[in-house]
Amino acid sequence: MSRETLNLAQAAEHVHMTANELKHCAQRGELEAVERGGEWYFEHRALDEWAQRSLLAAGQRTLAERHRVMMDEHRRADISDWGVARLFSAATIDLAVAAKAKAGILRDMTDLADRGGQVNDADALFKELVAREEAASTAIGEGVALLHPRFHDPYLFSESFIAYGRAERPVFFGAPDGDGTRHFFLIGSTDHAAHLHILARLAMLAHGTDLVKRLEEAADADTVLAAIGECEAEFSH
């Protein structure tokens, strides 16, 4: 797990913000940072954790702008595999998650992710998911939660993936709209920058397309995969 220290320019690039925006957040005490000699420094691990919380708590306008910046960065770098649909597989989709409370959901989703064979330490992943929910809920409204470790550790996974579970009934998960949560995406990423992109992309799909409606109606894993791919195509340009 990285404890690298980043200066302001490096940190701003990492979280897809301008240097002034990030500095103002640090000055307001929104995230851990140290000022020395007029320069700001950020611990990579703590910066990642803050960026994740900030992204999921963002309003739709801010989220859309952050997503646009990320997409522009991908295009400038000529990165063609920015989509998230490719990270799903039928092996890690479950349309009948039986748990009725948060702890059970986290355990069931850990087991589902482990089934795909890309999780190196399932117990460590479960503990990180619990720690993330204790710090702040990953529920974003629309009946969706984007589960991920509190501190991004690429070594937890052998490959990047997204597992999807649909609970048999909505579960209280601390969503900002106060409603129950039924659709759970567990993100496993081996890359720091891609991790934030995946979070933004999934949140955009949840808020900006009819993906949730289609997931409610999905009868099998193939239908889920088709819905995700088709909804993501709306953001291809």
N, C-alpha and C positions, 0 to 999 in steps of 0.2 A: 504494500500500500504506500503510495507516494506521500512523503512529507516534504517534498521540494518546496522551496520558497520562490515566489514569483514577484517581479516588480510590477508596477502599475500597468505598464504597457502590455506586458506578457499576460497579466491576469485579465485585463479587459478583452484582449483577443480571445482568451480561453472561454470566457463566458458570453462572448458575442455582444459586447457593449462598448460604448466609447469610453475612453479613459476618464473623461469628466464625469460621466454618469456613475461609473464605479467609484470614483473618488468621493463623490457626494454621498453615496451609500455608506462608504467607510466613515466619512465625517459625521454622519448621523448615527453611527453605531449600529448599523443594520447587520454588519458582518465583522468577523475578527480581522483586524489589520493592525500593522505597526507602522508608525511614521518615524523615520529617522533622516535627519538632515534634509527635510523637505520632500523626501521620497516615500512612497507608500509601498509596503511589502505584505504579501498574502501567502499563508500556508496553502499549498495546493489542495490538500485533503479538506480543510475547512472551507475553502473557496468553493469546491465542488458541492459540498453539502449545502451551503447557502444558495448556490445557483439553482440547485434542484428545487429547494423550497420556494425560492423566488419565482421560478418558472411556473410551478403548479399553482401558485397563489395569484398569478397575474390575471388581470382582466382580459377579455377577448381581444381588445384593441392592442394592448401591450404584447400579448401572446402572438398575435398575427405579425406584429412588427419584428419580434425576435425571430420568428420562423422565417420571415422574408430575408432578414440579414443572414441567417444560416444558409438559406438556399442560394443567395447571391455568392456566398463564400464557396459553396460547393461548385457552382458554375464557374467561378473564376479559377478554381483549382482543377476544373474539368473532371470532377468526380461524378461518375455516372451511376453509382450504386447507392444513391442517397435514400432510396425508398425503404420502407420498413416491412412491406408485405413479404419480402424475400426471407425475413427472419422468423416467420411463422412456419410451423409444420403440423400435420395432422396428429403426430405422436404427442404433442404437448397442447392439445385442445381438449377440454372437458366441458360438456354442456350440462352436467349434472353434479356440480360441486355441492356436497351435502351439508357442509358446515353451516352453523346458525349464528356464530359469533366471530369476532375479529381474530382471535387466537386460532380458532379452527380453520378459518379461511387461510391464514398465513401458513399453517402446517400443510393443508391440502394443496395449496399452490406451490409450496416448496417441493412436495412429493411429485406433483405434476411436472414441474421443471426438471426434476432429477430424472424423470422417466425418459427424457430426451437424450440423456447421456452427455450433456455438455457442462454439468455442474460438478466441480471438483470436490466440493465439501458441502454437502447438503445441510449439515448441522450448523456450520458457520453461516451459510446463507440464511437459514431460518432466524438465527440470532440477529443478523444484520437487518432483516425485514422487521423484526420486532422493535429493534432500536429506532428504526426510521419512523415507525408508526407512533412510538412513544414521544419522539421529538415533534412530529406534526403529521397529521393524516395525509395519505397520498390520494384520498378521494377528491375528485375535482368537480363533482356534480354530474348531471346527466346520467346518474347511475353507474359511473365509471370510477375505478381506482387504478393508479399506475404504480404498482408495487416495485420497489427497488431497494438495494442496500442503502443504509444511511450514509456510509462512507464508501465511495466507489472503489472497488478493489477488482481490477481486471483479472487477477489471478484466481478468483473464485470460479472462473469459467474457462473452458477450453475453446469455445467458440461463442460468438454473440448469438442471441436468440431472444424470442419473445414467446412466453407461454400465455394462453388465454383460457380462463375458466369462467363459466356462467353459473352463478349460484342458483339453487333450486328456488330460493326465495330471497328477496332483498335483505341485506344485512346492515345494521347500523354500523357505519364506518367513519363517522365524523365528517361527512360531506358538507361543504359550505352552504348548500341549499337545504340542509336538514333532512333530505330524503334518504331512503335506504340505497345501498349500493349492490348491484348484481353482477356487473361486468368487471372482471379482474384481469389486468395485464401484468405479468411479471417480466421485468426487463433484466436480461443478463447481457452486459456489454464488456468486451475486452478492450475497449478504446475510450479514453476519457472524453474526447471531443464528440465522438459519435453518441455517447450516452446522453448528453444534453439534447442533441438533435433528435434522438428517438423519443425522448420525453415530449419535446415540443411538437413533433409530428403526430404522435398519438393524441395529444390534447387537441390539436387542430382537427383531427379526424372526428373526435368525439363531439366537439362543439360546432364544427362547420360543415358536417355532412349528415346523411341519414344512417350512418353506420350503426348507432345504438339501436335504432328501430329494426334494422336488418338483423342484428345479432339477437334481438329478442325473438325474432321469427325463425332463426336458423334451425334446421332440423338435424344437421350433421356437420362434421368438420370441413367437408368440401364446400359446403355452403358458406361457412365462416370465412374460409380462405378466399372464396370468390368475392364476398362482400368487402373484405379488407382491400383486396387488389383493385376492385372497381371504384371504391370510395377514394382510395389514394390517387387514382388516375386523375381525379378532379384537381389535384394540386401539382400536376406534372409540369406546369408551365408558370 
